[in-house]
Amino acid sequence: MRRLRRLLAAMAFIVGTMAASPALWAQQGNTLTINFPGAPTGGCAFMQFAVDAANGALYDCFAGSWNAISGGSSGLSGMTAGQVPIAATASTVTSSKALAGSGAGITTGPASGVTTLDVAEFTGTGGQIADSGVTVASLVSNPMTTLGDIIYGGASGAATRLAGPTGPNGVPQYLVDVPASGAAIAEAWQLGGVPVDAQSGATYSIAATDRASMVQTTNSTTSTAVAIPAAGGTGFTANFPFVHCNTGSVVATDTPTTSTINAQTTIKLQGMVVNPECAFIWSDNTNYWSAEILPTDANGRLQAAGMPALTGDVTNTAGALATVVGKINGTSLAGLGTGLLLNTTGTGVPSIATQANMLTTCADCVTYHTPATGIARSASGSQAIAGSELSGDATTSGSNAVTVSKINGTAFSGTATHLVAFGTGGTIPADSGIVDTAAGLLAACTGCQAGPLTGDVTTSGAAASLAAPFKTRACEVVWGGTGTSNALQSGDDAIADNSCYNEIGVTETITGIYCQSDATSAAPTVNPAYGASGSGTSILAGALTCGTSNAYLGTTSISNGALAAGDGINPVMGSANGHEMHMVVIYTVPN
């Protein structure tokens, strides 16, 4: 159709031209030749030719203008057979050039001296083609050096080597490009994994960068609101997936924009810091879908937060594991009276059992029968219990109180007030069994021993005493120097005042005082005293010179040794020498 329209337009132009021009014209096949008295003028069409009647020059129509191609003073002239024409002007050709050779023109390239696969080039003089000496292979430099390398577009698109990954062994890696600012970045190898986007705020909107990531909400105040952009929107195409785990302590609500999730407007994730609830979310590019993992305890069991509200015979509060059984097979227990439950065969509906129900369903059960006092016993051939009184050595009388008045038939009321011994066979003879004398006791107890005790514990009559070594105790008092280089000085013994405090409630007897210091000469002295605050009464007749080089010296000559309950001892250091002192108080305690 376009060719037809162009033809019709040309015909219209030709007709118009002929009507306006006095030139003659002739139709020859698919062209139209027009004779002009001189050089042709006016516009023309692609199928027209013109002849200058004055000199015979031939013109064709090129781009709507007449172009001389032969004859007259223009067109083809100065040509040599077998050569390519050379245009002198835009409308005339005055010379020609051979296809091969030197100088201006077109060359077919050198006939010899070339290398296969070299790049051809124009020499720049005469338009000849020559061997550049550059191989095709060297035009693009190969940056790869190692097995596994690949090429990617570097700066300005330069071929750049990306080395293949070398570890960890046996773990696949992926070629990734993360666009930035609307442009690609350099490719890189990356291990597979799940990025984590932790959000601590009360609100968050899922971002395009959360694709294939785990969004972790940690908010623990009031609630958390998570907005999800519309499925299929910008950045959320290609079945956008992500995981949301709520490790905060409050409920998180996921709300898509315009889209639904699991055919609902929202989903909720219970707040659980440990073993939280998570939702695996993906889109079908219109709506979102989710598979949820409910919160569990350390053993993988459902946590209370994931528990729904139960209804029916067993109920609870949503989010709590504590349940209440309020019904059995639909019958409310609160509506029954007090008593034993009776199950109904076939329906399992409970009711309160009567006495007849219990005796019928329990063949081993018994009931009381009058009189009900005394000791209960079963009546022969009956489930009823009758009452009777005990008799013999133990008796009852109208109650559960039991009186033992005899042993093996011998009444206690027939003997005097004495210790008695069992006879052979467990009988108790009358007064002949009296054993309340030492001789009687020893006769009745063949393993008993007579006489005073000896050894670590001795007896004298009814009194028992510990041996002397077990009544002797020792109390050590230590103090150190506070002077230069920890040297002892006056008053250093004050820290040990009121030592060896008597708290046993009886008077202790001091039997010896011993002391030593680390001094090598000029031994220090002590003159200890005792009293309510550790001071008051001197224990020795005079000061005691202590041993040196940590060797003890002491005395057993005690002037006042009665350390009463509540008293303590002060060391009372005299001359001081050395760096530390030890004082040992030896005392005994009464039986």
C-alpha positions as CSV (number, residue, x, y, z in Angstrom):
1,M,0.0,0.0,0.0
2,R,2.8,2.4,0.8
3,R,4.4,1.8,-2.6
4,L,1.0,2.4,-4.3
5,R,0.6,5.7,-2.4
6,R,4.1,6.8,-3.3
7,L,3.4,5.9,-7.0
8,L,0.2,7.9,-7.0
9,A,1.9,10.9,-5.4
10,A,4.7,10.7,-8.1
11,M,2.1,10.5,-10.8
12,A,0.3,13.5,-9.4
13,F,3.6,15.4,-9.3
14,I,4.4,14.5,-12.9
15,V,1.0,15.5,-14.2
16,G,1.3,18.8,-12.4
17,T,4.8,19.3,-13.7
18,M,3.8,18.7,-17.3
19,A,0.9,21.0,-17.0
20,A,3.0,23.8,-15.7
21,S,6.0,23.2,-18.1
22,P,6.3,23.8,-21.8
23,A,8.8,20.9,-22.0
24,L,8.1,17.8,-24.0
25,W,7.9,14.4,-22.5
26,A,7.9,10.8,-23.5
27,Q,6.9,7.5,-21.6
28,Q,9.5,4.7,-21.8
29,G,8.6,1.6,-19.8
30,N,8.7,2.5,-16.1
31,T,10.5,5.8,-16.6
32,L,9.5,9.2,-17.9
33,T,12.0,11.3,-20.0
34,I,11.4,15.0,-20.3
35,N,13.1,17.2,-22.9
36,F,14.0,20.7,-21.7
37,P,15.3,23.6,-24.1
38,G,18.2,24.0,-21.7
39,A,19.2,22.6,-18.3
40,P,16.1,21.1,-16.5
41,T,14.5,23.2,-13.8
42,G,11.9,22.7,-11.1
43,G,11.2,19.7,-9.0
44,C,11.3,16.1,-10.1
45,A,10.3,12.5,-9.2
46,F,12.5,9.4,-8.7
47,M,11.3,7.8,-12.0
48,Q,12.0,10.9,-14.2
49,F,14.9,11.6,-16.5
50,A,15.6,14.9,-18.4
51,V,17.5,15.8,-21.6
52,D,19.1,19.2,-22.2
53,A,18.1,19.9,-25.8
54,A,20.9,22.5,-26.1
55,N,23.8,20.1,-25.5
56,G,22.3,16.6,-25.1
57,A,23.2,16.2,-21.5
58,L,21.3,13.6,-19.5
59,Y,19.9,14.2,-16.0
60,D,18.3,11.9,-13.4
61,C,16.3,12.9,-10.4
62,F,18.1,12.5,-7.0
63,A,16.4,13.6,-3.8
64,G,13.9,15.7,-5.7
65,S,16.6,17.7,-7.7
66,W,17.9,17.2,-11.2
67,N,21.4,15.6,-11.3
68,A,23.6,15.7,-14.5
69,I,24.9,12.2,-15.3
70,S,26.4,12.5,-18.9
71,G,27.0,14.8,-21.8
72,G,27.3,18.5,-22.1
73,S,29.7,20.2,-19.8
74,S,29.1,17.9,-16.8
75,G,28.6,14.2,-15.9
76,L,31.0,11.4,-16.6
77,S,34.3,12.4,-18.3
78,G,37.9,11.6,-18.1
79,M,37.1,7.9,-17.2
80,T,39.3,4.9,-17.9
81,A,37.7,1.5,-18.5
82,G,37.8,-0.9,-15.5
83,Q,38.3,1.9,-13.0
84,V,36.1,3.3,-10.2
85,P,34.8,6.9,-11.0
86,I,36.1,9.7,-8.8
87,A,33.6,12.6,-8.2
88,A,35.0,16.1,-8.7
89,T,31.8,17.8,-7.4
90,A,28.5,16.7,-6.1
91,S,27.2,16.5,-9.6
92,T,30.1,15.6,-11.9
93,V,32.6,12.8,-12.3
94,T,35.9,13.8,-14.0
95,S,38.3,11.0,-13.2
96,S,38.6,7.3,-12.2
97,K,40.8,5.0,-10.1
98,A,41.8,1.4,-10.4
99,L,40.7,-1.0,-7.7
100,A,44.3,-2.0,-6.9
101,G,47.4,0.2,-6.6
102,S,48.6,3.3,-4.8
103,G,47.1,6.7,-4.5
104,A,43.6,7.8,-3.8
105,G,40.9,5.3,-4.5
106,I,39.8,1.9,-3.3
107,T,42.2,-1.0,-2.8
108,T,41.7,-4.7,-2.4
109,G,44.6,-5.0,0.0
110,P,48.1,-6.2,-0.4
111,A,48.7,-9.4,-2.4
112,S,51.5,-10.6,-0.1
113,G,53.3,-10.0,3.2
114,V,50.1,-10.5,5.3
115,T,49.6,-12.7,8.4
116,T,46.5,-14.8,8.8
117,L,44.0,-13.5,11.4
118,D,45.7,-10.1,11.6
119,V,43.5,-7.0,11.5
120,A,43.4,-5.0,8.2
121,E,43.7,-1.2,8.4
122,F,43.5,1.7,6.0
123,T,47.0,3.2,5.6
124,G,45.7,6.8,5.7
125,T,47.4,7.6,2.3
126,G,45.4,6.8,-0.8
127,G,42.9,4.7,1.1
128,Q,44.8,1.5,0.7
129,I,44.2,-1.5,3.0
130,A,47.3,-3.0,4.7
131,D,48.2,-5.6,7.4
132,S,48.0,-3.8,10.8
133,G,50.2,-6.4,12.5
134,V,47.6,-6.8,15.3
135,T,46.1,-10.2,15.7
136,V,42.4,-10.5,16.3
137,A,43.0,-12.4,19.5
138,S,44.9,-9.4,21.0
139,L,42.1,-6.9,20.5
140,V,40.5,-8.2,23.8
141,S,42.9,-9.0,26.6
142,N,41.9,-12.1,28.6
143,P,42.1,-11.2,32.4
144,M,41.3,-14.7,33.6
145,T,44.2,-16.7,35.0
146,T,42.8,-19.6,37.1
147,L,40.2,-22.4,36.8
148,G,36.8,-21.0,37.9
149,D,37.5,-17.4,36.9
150,I,34.8,-15.4,35.1
151,I,34.7,-12.0,33.4
152,Y,32.4,-9.2,34.4
153,G,32.1,-5.6,33.3
154,G,34.3,-3.5,35.5
155,A,34.8,0.3,35.5
156,S,33.5,1.7,32.1
157,G,32.6,-1.8,31.1
158,A,36.3,-3.1,31.1
159,A,36.6,-6.8,31.1
160,T,37.5,-7.6,34.7
161,R,38.5,-10.9,36.3
162,L,36.4,-12.3,39.2
163,A,38.3,-15.2,40.8
164,G,36.2,-18.3,41.6
165,P,35.6,-19.0,45.3
166,T,38.1,-21.3,47.1
167,G,36.3,-22.2,50.3
168,P,34.7,-23.5,52.4
169,N,35.1,-26.8,50.5
170,G,31.9,-28.6,49.5
171,V,29.7,-25.6,50.1
172,P,28.1,-24.0,47.0
173,Q,28.4,-20.2,46.5
174,Y,26.2,-17.9,44.3
175,L,27.1,-15.0,41.9
176,V,25.2,-12.0,43.2
177,D,24.8,-8.3,42.2
178,V,23.0,-6.0,44.6
179,P,21.9,-2.9,42.6
180,A,22.7,0.5,44.3
181,S,21.4,4.0,43.3
182,G,19.7,2.5,40.3
183,A,22.9,0.9,38.9
184,A,24.6,-2.4,39.0
185,I,27.7,-3.0,41.2
186,A,30.6,-5.4,40.8
187,E,29.5,-9.0,40.9
188,A,30.7,-11.1,43.8
189,W,30.5,-14.7,45.1
190,Q,28.4,-15.1,48.2
191,L,27.6,-18.1,50.5
192,G,23.9,-19.0,50.9
193,G,22.4,-17.7,54.1
194,V,19.5,-15.9,55.7
195,P,20.2,-12.2,56.6
196,V,18.7,-11.0,59.9
197,D,17.0,-7.6,60.1
198,A,16.5,-6.9,63.9
199,Q,13.9,-4.2,64.7
200,S,13.4,-3.0,68.3
201,G,10.7,-0.4,67.6
202,A,6.9,-0.6,68.1
203,T,6.3,-0.2,64.4
204,Y,8.1,-1.4,61.2
205,S,7.4,-1.5,57.5
206,I,8.8,-4.5,55.6
207,A,11.4,-3.1,53.1
208,A,12.4,-4.5,49.7
209,T,15.8,-5.3,51.2
210,D,14.1,-7.8,53.5
211,R,13.5,-10.2,50.6
212,A,14.6,-13.7,51.7
213,S,15.6,-12.4,55.1
214,M,14.5,-13.0,58.7
215,V,12.9,-9.9,60.3
216,Q,13.2,-10.1,64.1
217,T,11.0,-7.9,66.2
218,T,12.3,-7.4,69.8
219,N,9.9,-4.8,71.1
220,S,8.6,-5.5,74.7
221,T,6.3,-2.5,75.2
222,T,2.5,-2.6,74.6
223,S,2.5,-4.2,71.1
224,T,4.3,-4.3,67.7
225,A,2.8,-3.3,64.4
226,V,4.4,-4.6,61.2
227,A,3.2,-3.2,57.8
228,I,3.7,-5.3,54.7
229,P,3.6,-3.4,51.3
230,A,1.2,-4.6,48.6
231,A,2.1,-7.9,47.0
232,G,3.4,-7.4,43.4
233,G,4.2,-3.7,44.1
234,T,7.6,-2.1,43.3
235,G,10.3,-4.1,45.0
236,F,7.7,-6.8,46.0
237,T,7.3,-8.7,42.8
238,A,8.5,-12.2,42.0
239,N,6.7,-13.9,44.9
240,F,8.4,-11.8,47.6
241,P,9.4,-14.0,50.5
242,F,10.5,-13.3,54.1
243,V,10.4,-14.7,57.6
244,H,9.1,-12.8,60.7
245,C,10.1,-14.0,64.2
246,N,8.7,-12.1,67.2
247,T,11.3,-12.4,70.1
248,G,9.8,-9.5,72.0
249,S,7.5,-10.0,74.9
250,V,4.4,-8.4,73.3
251,V,2.1,-9.5,70.4
252,A,3.2,-8.5,66.9
253,T,0.5,-7.9,64.2
254,D,1.4,-8.2,60.5
255,T,-0.9,-6.2,58.3
256,P,-0.5,-6.2,54.4
257,T,-1.3,-3.0,52.4
258,T,-4.4,-3.8,50.3
259,S,-3.4,-7.5,50.1
260,T,-4.6,-10.2,52.4
261,I,-2.5,-12.8,54.3
262,N,-3.9,-16.3,54.6
263,A,-7.2,-14.8,53.3
264,Q,-7.3,-12.5,56.4
265,T,-6.4,-8.9,56.9
266,T,-3.8,-9.6,59.6
267,I,-1.9,-12.4,61.4
268,K,-0.6,-12.2,65.0
269,L,2.6,-13.6,66.4
270,Q,2.6,-14.1,70.2
271,G,5.5,-12.5,72.1
272,M,8.1,-15.0,73.3
273,V,11.7,-14.2,73.9
274,V,12.9,-17.9,73.9
275,N,11.7,-20.3,71.2
276,P,9.5,-17.6,69.6
277,E,6.6,-17.8,67.2
278,C,7.7,-17.3,63.6
279,A,5.8,-16.8,60.3
280,F,7.2,-17.9,56.9
281,I,5.5,-15.4,54.5
282,W,5.5,-15.3,50.7
283,S,3.3,-13.7,48.1
284,D,1.5,-14.9,44.9
285,N,2.0,-11.3,43.6
286,T,-1.6,-10.5,44.6
287,N,-1.9,-11.6,48.2
288,Y,0.4,-13.1,51.0
289,W,0.4,-16.5,52.5
290,S,2.1,-17.7,55.7
291,A,3.0,-20.9,57.5
292,E,3.4,-20.3,61.2
293,I,5.6,-22.0,63.9
294,L,3.9,-21.7,67.3
295,P,6.1,-20.9,70.3
296,T,7.6,-23.9,72.1
297,D,9.4,-24.7,75.4
298,A,12.9,-26.1,75.7
299,N,11.6,-29.6,75.0
300,G,9.7,-28.6,71.8
301,R,6.3,-28.6,73.5
302,L,3.7,-25.9,72.8
303,Q,4.1,-22.9,75.1
304,A,1.2,-21.4,77.0
305,A,1.3,-18.3,74.7
306,G,0.3,-20.5,71.7
307,M,-2.6,-22.2,73.5
308,P,-6.1,-21.2,72.2
309,A,-9.2,-20.9,74.3
310,L,-10.8,-24.3,74.8
311,T,-14.6,-24.7,75.0
312,G,-16.9,-27.5,75.9
313,D,-16.3,-29.9,78.8
314,V,-12.8,-28.5,79.3
315,T,-12.1,-24.8,79.2
316,N,-9.2,-22.4,79.7
317,T,-8.1,-18.9,79.0
318,A,-6.4,-18.2,75.7
319,G,-2.6,-18.1,76.3
320,A,-2.8,-20.3,79.4
321,L,-2.3,-24.1,79.9
322,A,-4.3,-24.3,83.1
323,T,-7.6,-26.0,82.3
324,V,-10.9,-26.5,84.1
325,V,-13.1,-29.6,83.7
326,G,-16.6,-28.2,84.2
327,K,-18.6,-30.9,82.5
328,I,-18.5,-34.6,81.7
329,N,-20.2,-35.5,78.4
330,G,-22.0,-32.2,78.4
331,T,-23.4,-32.4,82.0
332,S,-22.2,-29.5,84.2
333,L,-20.7,-30.7,87.4
334,A,-21.8,-27.5,89.1
335,G,-25.4,-28.5,88.6
336,L,-25.0,-31.8,90.5
337,G,-25.4,-32.2,94.3
338,T,-22.7,-33.3,96.7
339,G,-21.8,-37.0,96.7
340,L,-20.2,-39.7,94.6
341,L,-20.5,-39.6,90.8
342,L,-22.3,-42.4,89.2
343,N,-21.5,-43.1,85.5
344,T,-24.4,-43.9,83.2
345,T,-23.6,-46.9,81.0
346,G,-23.7,-46.1,77.2
347,T,-23.9,-42.3,77.6
348,G,-21.2,-41.6,80.2
349,V,-23.5,-38.9,81.7
350,P,-22.7,-38.5,85.4
351,S,-25.2,-38.3,88.3
352,I,-25.0,-38.5,92.1
353,A,-25.0,-42.1,93.4
354,T,-27.5,-43.2,96.1
355,Q,-26.9,-45.8,98.7
356,A,-28.8,-48.4,96.6
357,N,-26.6,-47.5,93.6
358,M,-23.4,-47.9,95.7
359,L,-24.4,-51.3,97.1
360,T,-25.5,-52.5,93.7
361,T,-22.4,-51.4,91.9
362,C,-20.0,-52.3,94.7
363,A,-20.4,-55.8,96.0
364,D,-17.6,-55.4,98.5
365,C,-18.9,-52.2,100.0
366,V,-20.6,-52.3,103.5
367,T,-23.0,-50.1,105.5
368,Y,-23.4,-49.5,109.2
369,H,-26.1,-51.3,111.1
370,T,-27.5,-50.3,114.5
371,P,-26.2,-50.2,117.1
372,A,-23.2,-48.4,115.7
373,T,-21.2,-48.1,119.0
374,G,-18.2,-50.3,119.9
375,I,-15.9,-52.1,117.5
376,A,-17.4,-52.6,114.0
377,R,-17.7,-56.0,112.5
378,S,-19.5,-57.5,109.6
379,A,-22.7,-59.4,110.2
380,S,-22.7,-62.8,108.7
381,G,-24.1,-62.9,105.1
382,S,-24.7,-59.2,105.0
383,Q,-23.1,-56.0,103.7
384,A,-24.1,-54.4,107.0
385,I,-21.7,-53.6,109.9
386,A,-22.7,-54.3,113.4
387,G,-21.2,-52.9,116.6
388,S,-19.7,-54.9,119.5
389,E,-17.4,-54.2,122.6
390,L,-13.9,-55.6,123.2
391,S,-13.3,-57.8,126.2
392,G,-10.4,-59.7,127.8
393,D,-7.0,-57.9,128.4
394,A,-8.3,-54.9,126.4
395,T,-11.8,-53.7,126.8
396,T,-14.2,-50.9,125.4
397,S,-17.3,-49.5,126.8
398,G,-19.6,-47.5,124.4
399,S,-16.7,-45.7,122.6
400,N,-13.5,-46.2,120.7
401,A,-11.4,-45.8,123.9
402,V,-9.6,-49.0,124.7
403,T,-8.5,-50.0,128.2
404,V,-5.6,-52.5,128.7
405,S,-6.1,-54.0,132.3
406,K,-4.2,-57.3,131.9
407,I,-1.2,-58.8,130.2
408,N,-1.6,-62.5,129.2
409,G,-4.5,-62.7,131.6
410,T,-2.7,-61.3,134.7
411,A,-4.5,-58.2,136.0
412,F,-2.3,-55.3,137.0
413,S,-4.6,-54.5,139.8
414,G,-3.4,-57.6,141.6
415,T,0.2,-56.5,142.1
416,A,1.9,-53.9,144.3
417,T,3.7,-50.8,143.0
418,H,7.0,-52.2,141.8
419,L,9.0,-52.9,138.7
420,V,8.1,-56.4,137.6
421,A,9.7,-58.9,135.2
422,F,8.1,-61.0,132.6
423,G,8.0,-64.7,133.4
424,T,8.5,-67.5,131.0
425,G,6.1,-67.3,128.1
426,G,5.4,-63.7,128.7
427,T,3.5,-64.2,132.0
428,I,3.7,-61.7,134.8
429,P,3.8,-63.6,138.2
430,A,2.4,-61.7,141.2
431,D,4.8,-59.9,143.6
432,S,7.4,-62.6,143.2
433,G,8.4,-60.9,139.9
434,I,9.4,-57.6,141.7
435,V,12.8,-56.3,140.3
436,D,13.0,-52.8,141.7
437,T,16.2,-53.5,143.6
438,A,19.8,-53.5,142.3
439,A,20.0,-57.2,142.8
440,G,16.7,-57.7,141.2
441,L,17.7,-55.6,138.2
442,L,21.1,-57.4,137.8
443,A,19.3,-60.8,138.1
444,A,16.8,-59.8,135.5
445,C,19.5,-58.3,133.2
446,T,22.3,-60.8,132.7
447,G,24.2,-58.4,130.4
448,C,24.3,-55.5,132.8
449,Q,27.6,-54.6,134.6
450,A,28.0,-53.7,138.3
451,G,30.9,-51.6,139.8
452,P,32.5,-48.1,138.9
453,L,33.5,-47.2,135.3
454,T,37.2,-46.7,134.5
455,G,39.1,-45.3,131.5
456,D,38.1,-42.2,129.6
457,V,34.9,-42.0,131.6
458,T,34.9,-42.9,135.3
459,T,32.2,-43.2,137.9
460,S,32.0,-42.6,141.5
461,G,28.6,-43.7,142.8
462,A,26.1,-42.1,140.5
463,A,28.5,-39.4,139.3
464,A,30.4,-39.8,136.0
465,S,33.6,-37.9,135.0
466,L,35.6,-37.4,131.8
467,A,39.3,-38.2,132.0
468,A,41.5,-35.1,132.5
469,P,42.8,-35.0,128.8
470,F,39.2,-34.6,127.6
471,K,38.5,-31.7,129.9
472,T,41.6,-29.7,128.8
473,R,41.2,-27.0,126.1
474,A,43.5,-24.5,124.4
475,C,42.7,-20.9,123.1
476,E,45.3,-19.2,120.8
477,V,45.5,-15.4,120.4
478,V,47.5,-13.8,117.6
479,W,48.4,-10.2,116.8
480,G,50.7,-8.5,114.3
481,G,52.8,-5.3,114.2
482,T,51.6,-2.1,112.7
483,G,54.8,-0.2,112.8
484,T,57.3,0.4,110.0
485,S,57.9,-2.8,108.1
486,N,55.1,-4.4,110.3
487,A,57.2,-4.1,113.4
488,L,55.4,-4.6,116.7
489,Q,54.8,-1.5,118.7
490,S,52.9,-0.5,121.8
491,G,49.1,-1.0,121.5
492,D,49.3,-3.6,118.7
493,D,47.8,-6.2,121.1
494,A,44.6,-4.2,121.5
495,I,43.1,-5.9,118.5
496,A,43.2,-9.2,120.4
497,D,41.5,-7.9,123.6
498,N,38.6,-9.9,125.1
499,S,39.8,-13.1,123.4
500,C,39.1,-16.6,124.6
501,Y,35.6,-15.5,125.6
502,N,33.8,-18.0,128.0
503,E,30.4,-18.7,126.6
504,I,29.8,-22.3,127.9
505,G,27.9,-21.1,130.9
506,V,30.2,-22.5,133.6
507,T,33.5,-21.3,135.1
508,E,36.7,-22.5,133.2
509,T,40.0,-23.0,135.1
510,I,43.1,-21.5,133.5
511,T,46.1,-23.9,134.0
512,G,48.8,-22.4,131.8
513,I,49.9,-19.4,129.6
514,Y,52.4,-19.8,126.7
515,C,53.7,-17.2,124.2
516,Q,56.2,-16.7,121.3
517,S,57.2,-14.1,118.7
518,D,59.3,-14.1,115.5
519,A,61.9,-11.8,117.2
520,T,65.4,-13.3,117.2
521,S,66.4,-11.4,120.4
522,A,65.0,-9.1,123.0
523,A,62.0,-11.2,123.6
524,P,58.7,-9.4,124.2
525,T,56.6,-10.0,127.3
526,V,52.9,-10.4,128.2
527,N,50.9,-10.1,131.5
528,P,47.4,-11.3,130.5
529,A,44.3,-10.3,132.5
530,Y,40.7,-11.4,132.4
531,G,37.3,-9.8,133.2
532,A,34.0,-8.9,131.8
533,S,35.6,-6.9,128.9
534,G,38.9,-8.8,129.0
535,S,40.5,-6.6,131.7
536,G,40.5,-6.6,135.5
537,T,42.3,-9.5,137.1
538,S,45.9,-10.5,136.3
539,I,46.3,-14.2,135.6
540,L,50.0,-14.3,136.5
541,A,52.0,-12.9,139.4
542,G,54.2,-11.0,136.9
543,A,55.0,-10.5,133.2
544,L,55.8,-13.6,131.2
545,T,58.8,-13.5,128.8
546,C,57.9,-15.0,125.5
547,G,60.0,-17.3,123.4
548,T,61.9,-16.0,120.3
549,S,62.2,-17.3,116.8
550,N,58.7,-18.7,117.1
551,A,59.5,-21.0,120.0
552,Y,56.9,-21.1,122.8
553,L,57.8,-20.3,126.5
554,G,55.2,-20.5,129.2
555,T,54.2,-21.1,132.8
556,T,51.7,-23.2,134.8
557,S,52.1,-20.9,137.8
558,I,48.7,-19.3,137.7
559,S,47.7,-16.7,140.3
560,N,44.1,-16.2,139.3
561,G,42.7,-18.8,136.9
562,A,38.9,-18.8,137.4
563,L,37.5,-17.6,134.0
564,A,33.8,-17.1,134.8
565,A,31.0,-17.3,132.2
566,G,31.0,-14.1,130.1
567,D,34.6,-13.2,130.8
568,G,37.4,-12.7,128.2
569,I,41.2,-12.3,128.2
570,N,43.4,-9.3,127.2
571,P,47.0,-10.2,126.2
572,V,48.5,-7.0,127.9
573,M,51.8,-6.9,125.8
574,G,54.7,-5.3,127.6
575,S,57.9,-4.8,125.7
576,A,57.5,-5.2,122.0
577,N,59.9,-6.8,119.5
578,G,59.5,-8.7,116.2
579,H,56.5,-8.6,113.9
580,E,53.9,-10.9,115.4
581,M,53.1,-12.6,118.6
582,H,51.1,-15.8,119.6
583,M,49.7,-16.4,123.1
584,V,48.1,-19.8,124.1
585,V,45.8,-20.1,127.1
586,I,45.4,-23.6,128.5
587,Y,42.2,-24.2,130.6
588,T,39.9,-27.0,131.8
589,V,36.2,-27.3,131.9
590,P,34.2,-29.0,134.7
591,N,32.4,-32.3,134.2
